[in-house]
Amino acid sequence: MKKTNWMMAALLALALTAVGLGGAGCNKSEPVTSDNKPETTASDKAAVKYTCNMHPEVVKDAPGNCPKCGMKLVEKR
């Protein structure tokens, strides 16, 4: 009888943990657009900088190509 109680307690704990972890991912703190990308405001767009992976000293305000190697600039994070 003790082994059955221990197993039931272990299964209950496992189930509660799974429910708790599953529910944690459902809380969204950022507004999301219809294509599931976070909304960006005008101030966010102004703050975005673009840089070259090969030449991190190259920083631009708009997307484009690196003037040194021609690679596509990526958002600097």
PDB file of N, CA, C and O in Angstrom:
ATOM      1  N   MET A   1       0.816  -1.191   0.000  1.00  0.00           N
ATOM      2  CA  MET A   1       0.000   0.000   0.000  1.00  0.00           C
ATOM      3  C   MET A   1       0.863   1.260   0.000  1.00  0.00           C
ATOM      4  O   MET A   1       0.507   2.244  -0.648  1.00  0.00           O
ATOM      5  N   LYS A   2       1.994   1.249   0.717  1.00  0.00           N
ATOM      6  CA  LYS A   2       2.868   2.419   0.785  1.00  0.00           C
ATOM      7  C   LYS A   2       3.462   2.736  -0.578  1.00  0.00           C
ATOM      8  O   LYS A   2       3.607   3.906  -0.932  1.00  0.00           O
ATOM      9  N   LYS A   3       3.808   1.706  -1.349  1.00  0.00           N
ATOM     10  CA  LYS A   3       4.399   1.918  -2.662  1.00  0.00           C
ATOM     11  C   LYS A   3       3.389   2.584  -3.598  1.00  0.00           C
ATOM     12  O   LYS A   3       3.772   3.442  -4.395  1.00  0.00           O
ATOM     13  N   THR A   4       2.124   2.217  -3.523  1.00  0.00           N
ATOM     14  CA  THR A   4       1.082   2.809  -4.360  1.00  0.00           C
ATOM     15  C   THR A   4       0.895   4.282  -4.015  1.00  0.00           C
ATOM     16  O   THR A   4       0.770   5.115  -4.913  1.00  0.00           O
ATOM     17  N   ASN A   5       0.874   4.611  -2.726  1.00  0.00           N
ATOM     18  CA  ASN A   5       0.730   6.010  -2.306  1.00  0.00           C
ATOM     19  C   ASN A   5       1.911   6.859  -2.784  1.00  0.00           C
ATOM     20  O   ASN A   5       1.726   7.995  -3.221  1.00  0.00           O
ATOM     21  N   TRP A   6       3.120   6.306  -2.701  1.00  0.00           N
ATOM     22  CA  TRP A   6       4.302   7.031  -3.144  1.00  0.00           C
ATOM     23  C   TRP A   6       4.242   7.283  -4.648  1.00  0.00           C
ATOM     24  O   TRP A   6       4.588   8.371  -5.110  1.00  0.00           O
ATOM     25  N   MET A   7       3.807   6.290  -5.408  1.00  0.00           N
ATOM     26  CA  MET A   7       3.717   6.434  -6.861  1.00  0.00           C
ATOM     27  C   MET A   7       2.650   7.456  -7.241  1.00  0.00           C
ATOM     28  O   MET A   7       2.842   8.250  -8.162  1.00  0.00           O
ATOM     29  N   MET A   8       1.532   7.434  -6.531  1.00  0.00           N
ATOM     30  CA  MET A   8       0.475   8.404  -6.832  1.00  0.00           C
ATOM     31  C   MET A   8       0.940   9.821  -6.501  1.00  0.00           C
ATOM     32  O   MET A   8       0.634  10.757  -7.240  1.00  0.00           O
ATOM     33  N   ALA A   9       1.670   9.989  -5.407  1.00  0.00           N
ATOM     34  CA  ALA A   9       2.187  11.299  -5.044  1.00  0.00           C
ATOM     35  C   ALA A   9       3.200  11.781  -6.077  1.00  0.00           C
ATOM     36  O   ALA A   9       3.217  12.962  -6.423  1.00  0.00           O
ATOM     37  N   ALA A  10       4.034  10.888  -6.566  1.00  0.00           N
ATOM     38  CA  ALA A  10       5.031  11.247  -7.577  1.00  0.00           C
ATOM     39  C   ALA A  10       4.353  11.642  -8.885  1.00  0.00           C
ATOM     40  O   ALA A  10       4.760  12.615  -9.520  1.00  0.00           O
ATOM     41  N   LEU A  11       3.326  10.901  -9.294  1.00  0.00           N
ATOM     42  CA  LEU A  11       2.601  11.240 -10.522  1.00  0.00           C
ATOM     43  C   LEU A  11       1.871  12.567 -10.387  1.00  0.00           C
ATOM     44  O   LEU A  11       1.835  13.356 -11.332  1.00  0.00           O
ATOM     45  N   LEU A  12       1.288  12.820  -9.213  1.00  0.00           N
ATOM     46  CA  LEU A  12       0.603  14.089  -8.979  1.00  0.00           C
ATOM     47  C   LEU A  12       1.600  15.253  -9.049  1.00  0.00           C
ATOM     48  O   LEU A  12       1.308  16.284  -9.654  1.00  0.00           O
ATOM     49  N   ALA A  13       2.762  15.091  -8.437  1.00  0.00           N
ATOM     50  CA  ALA A  13       3.784  16.133  -8.485  1.00  0.00           C
ATOM     51  C   ALA A  13       4.252  16.378  -9.915  1.00  0.00           C
ATOM     52  O   ALA A  13       4.452  17.525 -10.315  1.00  0.00           O
ATOM     53  N   LEU A  14       4.427  15.320 -10.678  1.00  0.00           N
ATOM     54  CA  LEU A  14       4.846  15.443 -12.073  1.00  0.00           C
ATOM     55  C   LEU A  14       3.788  16.166 -12.895  1.00  0.00           C
ATOM     56  O   LEU A  14       4.110  17.026 -13.714  1.00  0.00           O
ATOM     57  N   ALA A  15       2.532  15.817 -12.676  1.00  0.00           N
ATOM     58  CA  ALA A  15       1.437  16.456 -13.411  1.00  0.00           C
ATOM     59  C   ALA A  15       1.339  17.937 -13.064  1.00  0.00           C
ATOM     60  O   ALA A  15       1.152  18.766 -13.955  1.00  0.00           O
ATOM     61  N   LEU A  16       1.461  18.280 -11.797  1.00  0.00           N
ATOM     62  CA  LEU A  16       1.398  19.684 -11.384  1.00  0.00           C
ATOM     63  C   LEU A  16       2.571  20.484 -11.950  1.00  0.00           C
ATOM     64  O   LEU A  16       2.410  21.643 -12.331  1.00  0.00           O
ATOM     65  N   THR A  17       3.729  19.872 -12.002  1.00  0.00           N
ATOM     66  CA  THR A  17       4.896  20.541 -12.575  1.00  0.00           C
ATOM     67  C   THR A  17       4.682  20.788 -14.069  1.00  0.00           C
ATOM     68  O   THR A  17       5.000  21.865 -14.574  1.00  0.00           O
ATOM     69  N   ALA A  18       4.149  19.799 -14.769  1.00  0.00           N
ATOM     70  CA  ALA A  18       3.905  19.952 -16.210  1.00  0.00           C
ATOM     71  C   ALA A  18       2.886  21.051 -16.474  1.00  0.00           C
ATOM     72  O   ALA A  18       3.056  21.841 -17.402  1.00  0.00           O
ATOM     73  N   VAL A  19       1.841  21.109 -15.677  1.00  0.00           N
ATOM     74  CA  VAL A  19       0.824  22.151 -15.848  1.00  0.00           C
ATOM     75  C   VAL A  19       1.427  23.519 -15.545  1.00  0.00           C
ATOM     76  O   VAL A  19       1.161  24.485 -16.260  1.00  0.00           O
ATOM     77  N   GLY A  20       2.225  23.607 -14.505  1.00  0.00           N
ATOM     78  CA  GLY A  20       2.857  24.880 -14.141  1.00  0.00           C
ATOM     79  C   GLY A  20       3.809  25.375 -15.214  1.00  0.00           C
ATOM     80  O   GLY A  20       3.815  26.562 -15.537  1.00  0.00           O
ATOM     81  N   LEU A  21       4.607  24.487 -15.765  1.00  0.00           N
ATOM     82  CA  LEU A  21       5.543  24.888 -16.815  1.00  0.00           C
ATOM     83  C   LEU A  21       4.819  25.221 -18.107  1.00  0.00           C
ATOM     84  O   LEU A  21       5.226  26.140 -18.818  1.00  0.00           O
ATOM     85  N   GLY A  22       3.772  24.508 -18.421  1.00  0.00           N
ATOM     86  CA  GLY A  22       3.012  24.778 -19.634  1.00  0.00           C
ATOM     87  C   GLY A  22       2.302  26.111 -19.568  1.00  0.00           C
ATOM     88  O   GLY A  22       2.228  26.821 -20.571  1.00  0.00           O
ATOM     89  N   GLY A  23       1.784  26.461 -18.420  1.00  0.00           N
ATOM     90  CA  GLY A  23       1.079  27.726 -18.253  1.00  0.00           C
ATOM     91  C   GLY A  23       2.010  28.918 -18.237  1.00  0.00           C
ATOM     92  O   GLY A  23       1.585  30.030 -18.548  1.00  0.00           O
ATOM     93  N   ALA A  24       3.275  28.717 -17.881  1.00  0.00           N
ATOM     94  CA  ALA A  24       4.223  29.824 -17.794  1.00  0.00           C
ATOM     95  C   ALA A  24       4.505  30.427 -19.163  1.00  0.00           C
ATOM     96  O   ALA A  24       4.803  31.618 -19.254  1.00  0.00           O
ATOM     97  N   GLY A  25       4.420  29.642 -20.224  1.00  0.00           N
ATOM     98  CA  GLY A  25       4.709  30.140 -21.559  1.00  0.00           C
ATOM     99  C   GLY A  25       3.559  30.900 -22.196  1.00  0.00           C
ATOM    100  O   GLY A  25       3.719  31.470 -23.275  1.00  0.00           O
ATOM    101  N   CYS A  26       2.420  30.918 -21.556  1.00  0.00           N
ATOM    102  CA  CYS A  26       1.243  31.562 -22.151  1.00  0.00           C
ATOM    103  C   CYS A  26       1.143  33.046 -21.838  1.00  0.00           C
ATOM    104  O   CYS A  26       0.302  33.730 -22.420  1.00  0.00           O
ATOM    105  N   ASN A  27       1.953  33.558 -20.958  1.00  0.00           N
ATOM    106  CA  ASN A  27       1.885  34.958 -20.570  1.00  0.00           C
ATOM    107  C   ASN A  27       2.689  35.787 -21.559  1.00  0.00           C
ATOM    108  O   ASN A  27       3.912  35.666 -21.621  1.00  0.00           O
ATOM    109  N   LYS A  28       2.010  36.628 -22.334  1.00  0.00           N
ATOM    110  CA  LYS A  28       2.693  37.471 -23.315  1.00  0.00           C
ATOM    111  C   LYS A  28       2.731  38.898 -22.798  1.00  0.00           C
ATOM    112  O   LYS A  28       1.691  39.483 -22.494  1.00  0.00           O
ATOM    113  N   SER A  29       3.923  39.452 -22.699  1.00  0.00           N
ATOM    114  CA  SER A  29       4.057  40.794 -22.156  1.00  0.00           C
ATOM    115  C   SER A  29       4.130  41.864 -23.253  1.00  0.00           C
ATOM    116  O   SER A  29       3.912  43.043 -22.973  1.00  0.00           O
ATOM    117  N   GLU A  30       4.431  41.473 -24.484  1.00  0.00           N
ATOM    118  CA  GLU A  30       4.538  42.439 -25.571  1.00  0.00           C
ATOM    119  C   GLU A  30       3.339  42.338 -26.493  1.00  0.00           C
ATOM    120  O   GLU A  30       2.840  41.239 -26.736  1.00  0.00           O
ATOM    121  N   PRO A  31       2.866  43.464 -27.013  1.00  0.00           N
ATOM    122  CA  PRO A  31       1.793  43.376 -28.010  1.00  0.00           C
ATOM    123  C   PRO A  31       2.324  42.690 -29.263  1.00  0.00           C
ATOM    124  O   PRO A  31       3.462  42.921 -29.669  1.00  0.00           O
ATOM    125  N   VAL A  32       1.509  41.860 -29.863  1.00  0.00           N
ATOM    126  CA  VAL A  32       1.947  41.084 -31.017  1.00  0.00           C
ATOM    127  C   VAL A  32       1.051  41.420 -32.207  1.00  0.00           C
ATOM    128  O   VAL A  32      -0.164  41.550 -32.061  1.00  0.00           O
ATOM    129  N   THR A  33       1.654  41.558 -33.372  1.00  0.00           N
ATOM    130  CA  THR A  33       0.897  41.830 -34.585  1.00  0.00           C
ATOM    131  C   THR A  33       0.319  40.532 -35.122  1.00  0.00           C
ATOM    132  O   THR A  33       0.576  39.462 -34.572  1.00  0.00           O
ATOM    133  N   SER A  34      -0.454  40.619 -36.183  1.00  0.00           N
ATOM    134  CA  SER A  34      -1.105  39.434 -36.734  1.00  0.00           C
ATOM    135  C   SER A  34      -0.110  38.410 -37.282  1.00  0.00           C
ATOM    136  O   SER A  34      -0.454  37.234 -37.397  1.00  0.00           O
ATOM    137  N   ASP A  35       1.104  38.822 -37.620  1.00  0.00           N
ATOM    138  CA  ASP A  35       2.089  37.873 -38.139  1.00  0.00           C
ATOM    139  C   ASP A  35       3.022  37.359 -37.041  1.00  0.00           C
ATOM    140  O   ASP A  35       4.104  36.850 -37.335  1.00  0.00           O
ATOM    141  N   ASN A  36       2.608  37.491 -35.774  1.00  0.00           N
ATOM    142  CA  ASN A  36       3.329  36.986 -34.600  1.00  0.00           C
ATOM    143  C   ASN A  36       4.698  37.627 -34.396  1.00  0.00           C
ATOM    144  O   ASN A  36       5.579  37.005 -33.801  1.00  0.00           O
ATOM    145  N   LYS A  37       4.893  38.828 -34.865  1.00  0.00           N
ATOM    146  CA  LYS A  37       6.115  39.564 -34.583  1.00  0.00           C
ATOM    147  C   LYS A  37       5.759  40.695 -33.635  1.00  0.00           C
ATOM    148  O   LYS A  37       4.709  41.317 -33.795  1.00  0.00           O
ATOM    149  N   PRO A  38       6.615  40.983 -32.637  1.00  0.00           N
ATOM    150  CA  PRO A  38       6.307  42.073 -31.720  1.00  0.00           C
ATOM    151  C   PRO A  38       6.166  43.395 -32.465  1.00  0.00           C
ATOM    152  O   PRO A  38       6.902  43.668 -33.414  1.00  0.00           O
ATOM    153  N   GLU A  39       5.212  44.210 -32.023  1.00  0.00           N
ATOM    154  CA  GLU A  39       5.016  45.512 -32.646  1.00  0.00           C
ATOM    155  C   GLU A  39       6.224  46.396 -32.375  1.00  0.00           C
ATOM    156  O   GLU A  39       6.819  46.328 -31.299  1.00  0.00           O
ATOM    157  N   THR A  40       6.585  47.216 -33.337  1.00  0.00           N
ATOM    158  CA  THR A  40       7.656  48.177 -33.139  1.00  0.00           C
ATOM    159  C   THR A  40       7.062  49.572 -33.232  1.00  0.00           C
ATOM    160  O   THR A  40       6.221  49.852 -34.085  1.00  0.00           O
ATOM    161  N   THR A  41       7.508  50.425 -32.352  1.00  0.00           N
ATOM    162  CA  THR A  41       7.030  51.794 -32.362  1.00  0.00           C
ATOM    163  C   THR A  41       8.020  52.660 -33.124  1.00  0.00           C
ATOM    164  O   THR A  41       9.093  52.193 -33.506  1.00  0.00           O
ATOM    165  N   ALA A  42       7.666  53.912 -33.345  1.00  0.00           N
ATOM    166  CA  ALA A  42       8.550  54.821 -34.080  1.00  0.00           C
ATOM    167  C   ALA A  42       9.867  55.000 -33.338  1.00  0.00           C
ATOM    168  O   ALA A  42      10.921  55.092 -33.966  1.00  0.00           O
ATOM    169  N   SER A  43       9.820  55.049 -32.007  1.00  0.00           N
ATOM    170  CA  SER A  43      11.066  55.221 -31.252  1.00  0.00           C
ATOM    171  C   SER A  43      11.937  53.978 -31.347  1.00  0.00           C
ATOM    172  O   SER A  43      13.164  54.085 -31.339  1.00  0.00           O
ATOM    173  N   ASP A  44      11.309  52.769 -31.440  1.00  0.00           N
ATOM    174  CA  ASP A  44      12.089  51.550 -31.609  1.00  0.00           C
ATOM    175  C   ASP A  44      12.785  51.538 -32.960  1.00  0.00           C
ATOM    176  O   ASP A  44      13.945  51.138 -33.061  1.00  0.00           O
ATOM    177  N   LYS A  45      12.078  51.978 -34.005  1.00  0.00           N
ATOM    178  CA  LYS A  45      12.658  51.985 -35.342  1.00  0.00           C
ATOM    179  C   LYS A  45      13.815  52.967 -35.424  1.00  0.00           C
ATOM    180  O   LYS A  45      14.804  52.706 -36.108  1.00  0.00           O
ATOM    181  N   ALA A  46      13.701  54.094 -34.732  1.00  0.00           N
ATOM    182  CA  ALA A  46      14.776  55.085 -34.759  1.00  0.00           C
ATOM    183  C   ALA A  46      16.006  54.570 -34.020  1.00  0.00           C
ATOM    184  O   ALA A  46      17.128  54.959 -34.345  1.00  0.00           O
ATOM    185  N   ALA A  47      15.812  53.713 -33.044  1.00  0.00           N
ATOM    186  CA  ALA A  47      16.927  53.209 -32.247  1.00  0.00           C
ATOM    187  C   ALA A  47      17.635  52.033 -32.909  1.00  0.00           C
ATOM    188  O   ALA A  47      18.717  51.650 -32.461  1.00  0.00           O
ATOM    189  N   VAL A  48      17.067  51.450 -33.953  1.00  0.00           N
ATOM    190  CA  VAL A  48      17.667  50.285 -34.601  1.00  0.00           C
ATOM    191  C   VAL A  48      18.876  50.719 -35.413  1.00  0.00           C
ATOM    192  O   VAL A  48      18.817  51.674 -36.187  1.00  0.00           O
ATOM    193  N   LYS A  49      19.968  50.002 -35.221  1.00  0.00           N
ATOM    194  CA  LYS A  49      21.198  50.237 -35.968  1.00  0.00           C
ATOM    195  C   LYS A  49      21.530  48.960 -36.725  1.00  0.00           C
ATOM    196  O   LYS A  49      21.156  47.865 -36.305  1.00  0.00           O
ATOM    197  N   TYR A  50      22.220  49.103 -37.821  1.00  0.00           N
ATOM    198  CA  TYR A  50      22.608  47.973 -38.663  1.00  0.00           C
ATOM    199  C   TYR A  50      24.125  47.927 -38.754  1.00  0.00           C
ATOM    200  O   TYR A  50      24.786  48.959 -38.871  1.00  0.00           O
ATOM    201  N   THR A  51      24.670  46.708 -38.699  1.00  0.00           N
ATOM    202  CA  THR A  51      26.114  46.540 -38.734  1.00  0.00           C
ATOM    203  C   THR A  51      26.480  45.340 -39.601  1.00  0.00           C
ATOM    204  O   THR A  51      25.631  44.517 -39.942  1.00  0.00           O
ATOM    205  N   CYS A  52      27.749  45.258 -39.946  1.00  0.00           N
ATOM    206  CA  CYS A  52      28.270  44.156 -40.743  1.00  0.00           C
ATOM    207  C   CYS A  52      28.852  43.100 -39.800  1.00  0.00           C
ATOM    208  O   CYS A  52      29.547  43.432 -38.840  1.00  0.00           O
ATOM    209  N   ASN A  53      28.567  41.838 -40.079  1.00  0.00           N
ATOM    210  CA  ASN A  53      29.122  40.767 -39.247  1.00  0.00           C
ATOM    211  C   ASN A  53      30.646  40.708 -39.346  1.00  0.00           C
ATOM    212  O   ASN A  53      31.317  40.364 -38.372  1.00  0.00           O
ATOM    213  N   MET A  54      31.190  41.037 -40.507  1.00  0.00           N
ATOM    214  CA  MET A  54      32.635  40.975 -40.700  1.00  0.00           C
ATOM    215  C   MET A  54      33.347  42.264 -40.274  1.00  0.00           C
ATOM    216  O   MET A  54      34.533  42.242 -39.944  1.00  0.00           O
ATOM    217  N   HIS A  55      32.625  43.374 -40.284  1.00  0.00           N
ATOM    218  CA  HIS A  55      33.214  44.674 -39.947  1.00  0.00           C
ATOM    219  C   HIS A  55      32.313  45.374 -38.921  1.00  0.00           C
ATOM    220  O   HIS A  55      31.530  46.247 -39.297  1.00  0.00           O
ATOM    221  N   PRO A  56      32.407  45.010 -37.638  1.00  0.00           N
ATOM    222  CA  PRO A  56      31.512  45.573 -36.620  1.00  0.00           C
ATOM    223  C   PRO A  56      31.660  47.081 -36.438  1.00  0.00           C
ATOM    224  O   PRO A  56      30.803  47.714 -35.821  1.00  0.00           O
ATOM    225  N   GLU A  57      32.721  47.656 -36.959  1.00  0.00           N
ATOM    226  CA  GLU A  57      32.889  49.105 -36.860  1.00  0.00           C
ATOM    227  C   GLU A  57      31.964  49.855 -37.814  1.00  0.00           C
ATOM    228  O   GLU A  57      31.748  51.056 -37.653  1.00  0.00           O
ATOM    229  N   VAL A  58      31.413  49.146 -38.818  1.00  0.00           N
ATOM    230  CA  VAL A  58      30.463  49.738 -39.760  1.00  0.00           C
ATOM    231  C   VAL A  58      29.083  49.712 -39.106  1.00  0.00           C
ATOM    232  O   VAL A  58      28.525  48.640 -38.872  1.00  0.00           O
ATOM    233  N   VAL A  59      28.533  50.888 -38.810  1.00  0.00           N
ATOM    234  CA  VAL A  59      27.208  51.006 -38.189  1.00  0.00           C
ATOM    235  C   VAL A  59      26.402  52.016 -38.993  1.00  0.00           C
ATOM    236  O   VAL A  59      26.839  53.145 -39.212  1.00  0.00           O
ATOM    237  N   LYS A  60      25.217  51.592 -39.428  1.00  0.00           N
ATOM    238  CA  LYS A  60      24.342  52.449 -40.231  1.00  0.00           C
ATOM    239  C   LYS A  60      22.969  52.539 -39.580  1.00  0.00           C
ATOM    240  O   LYS A  60      22.603  51.685 -38.771  1.00  0.00           O
ATOM    241  N   ASP A  61      22.207  53.575 -39.933  1.00  0.00           N
ATOM    242  CA  ASP A  61      20.853  53.757 -39.418  1.00  0.00           C
ATOM    243  C   ASP A  61      19.809  53.012 -40.246  1.00  0.00           C
ATOM    244  O   ASP A  61      18.670  52.864 -39.804  1.00  0.00           O
ATOM    245  N   ALA A  62      20.169  52.549 -41.420  1.00  0.00           N
ATOM    246  CA  ALA A  62      19.217  51.889 -42.310  1.00  0.00           C
ATOM    247  C   ALA A  62      19.839  50.596 -42.842  1.00  0.00           C
ATOM    248  O   ALA A  62      21.063  50.480 -42.896  1.00  0.00           O
ATOM    249  N   PRO A  63      19.017  49.631 -43.233  1.00  0.00           N
ATOM    250  CA  PRO A  63      19.575  48.405 -43.803  1.00  0.00           C
ATOM    251  C   PRO A  63      20.247  48.694 -45.142  1.00  0.00           C
ATOM    252  O   PRO A  63      19.961  49.700 -45.791  1.00  0.00           O
ATOM    253  N   GLY A  64      21.119  47.821 -45.531  1.00  0.00           N
ATOM    254  CA  GLY A  64      21.835  47.988 -46.787  1.00  0.00           C
ATOM    255  C   GLY A  64      22.977  47.004 -46.853  1.00  0.00           C
ATOM    256  O   GLY A  64      22.910  45.924 -46.267  1.00  0.00           O
ATOM    257  N   ASN A  65      24.037  47.376 -47.573  1.00  0.00           N
ATOM    258  CA  ASN A  65      25.214  46.534 -47.706  1.00  0.00           C
ATOM    259  C   ASN A  65      26.421  47.226 -47.098  1.00  0.00           C
ATOM    260  O   ASN A  65      26.495  48.454 -47.046  1.00  0.00           O
ATOM    261  N   CYS A  66      27.357  46.420 -46.642  1.00  0.00           N
ATOM    262  CA  CYS A  66      28.592  46.939 -46.053  1.00  0.00           C
ATOM    263  C   CYS A  66      29.423  47.611 -47.144  1.00  0.00           C
ATOM    264  O   CYS A  66      29.624  47.032 -48.211  1.00  0.00           O
ATOM    265  N   PRO A  67      29.904  48.819 -46.887  1.00  0.00           N
ATOM    266  CA  PRO A  67      30.727  49.493 -47.895  1.00  0.00           C
ATOM    267  C   PRO A  67      32.098  48.845 -48.078  1.00  0.00           C
ATOM    268  O   PRO A  67      32.754  49.084 -49.092  1.00  0.00           O
ATOM    269  N   LYS A  68      32.546  48.031 -47.120  1.00  0.00           N
ATOM    270  CA  LYS A  68      33.868  47.405 -47.210  1.00  0.00           C
ATOM    271  C   LYS A  68      33.837  46.074 -47.964  1.00  0.00           C
ATOM    272  O   LYS A  68      34.712  45.796 -48.784  1.00  0.00           O
ATOM    273  N   CYS A  69      32.807  45.244 -47.674  1.00  0.00           N
ATOM    274  CA  CYS A  69      32.807  43.904 -48.272  1.00  0.00           C
ATOM    275  C   CYS A  69      31.545  43.588 -49.069  1.00  0.00           C
ATOM    276  O   CYS A  69      31.509  42.589 -49.787  1.00  0.00           O
ATOM    277  N   GLY A  70      30.515  44.417 -48.956  1.00  0.00           N
ATOM    278  CA  GLY A  70      29.292  44.193 -49.712  1.00  0.00           C
ATOM    279  C   GLY A  70      28.291  43.260 -49.057  1.00  0.00           C
ATOM    280  O   GLY A  70      27.223  43.019 -49.619  1.00  0.00           O
ATOM    281  N   MET A  71      28.613  42.719 -47.864  1.00  0.00           N
ATOM    282  CA  MET A  71      27.669  41.832 -47.180  1.00  0.00           C
ATOM    283  C   MET A  71      26.451  42.621 -46.703  1.00  0.00           C
ATOM    284  O   MET A  71      26.532  43.825 -46.460  1.00  0.00           O
ATOM    285  N   LYS A  72      25.335  41.932 -46.575  1.00  0.00           N
ATOM    286  CA  LYS A  72      24.107  42.552 -46.085  1.00  0.00           C
ATOM    287  C   LYS A  72      24.285  42.934 -44.616  1.00  0.00           C
ATOM    288  O   LYS A  72      24.778  42.136 -43.819  1.00  0.00           O
ATOM    289  N   LEU A  73      23.884  44.153 -44.260  1.00  0.00           N
ATOM    290  CA  LEU A  73      23.951  44.603 -42.877  1.00  0.00           C
ATOM    291  C   LEU A  73      22.828  43.947 -42.078  1.00  0.00           C
ATOM    292  O   LEU A  73      21.729  43.738 -42.593  1.00  0.00           O
ATOM    293  N   VAL A  74      23.111  43.626 -40.822  1.00  0.00           N
ATOM    294  CA  VAL A  74      22.128  42.994 -39.941  1.00  0.00           C
ATOM    295  C   VAL A  74      21.829  43.920 -38.766  1.00  0.00           C
ATOM    296  O   VAL A  74      22.631  44.791 -38.429  1.00  0.00           O
ATOM    297  N   GLU A  75      20.663  43.722 -38.144  1.00  0.00           N
ATOM    298  CA  GLU A  75      20.298  44.562 -36.991  1.00  0.00           C
ATOM    299  C   GLU A  75      21.300  44.339 -35.866  1.00  0.00           C
ATOM    300  O   GLU A  75      21.669  43.208 -35.551  1.00  0.00           O
ATOM    301  N   LYS A  76      21.723  45.435 -35.278  1.00  0.00           N
ATOM    302  CA  LYS A  76      22.660  45.370 -34.155  1.00  0.00           C
ATOM    303  C   LYS A  76      21.836  45.239 -32.884  1.00  0.00           C
ATOM    304  O   LYS A  76      20.922  46.029 -32.648  1.00  0.00           O
ATOM    305  N   ARG A  77      22.152  44.261 -32.081  1.00  0.00           N
ATOM    306  CA  ARG A  77      21.420  44.019 -30.841  1.00  0.00           C
ATOM    307  C   ARG A  77      22.295  44.206 -29.656  1.00  0.00           C
ATOM    308  O   ARG A  77      21.843  44.042 -28.523  1.00  0.00           O
TER     309      ARG A  77
END
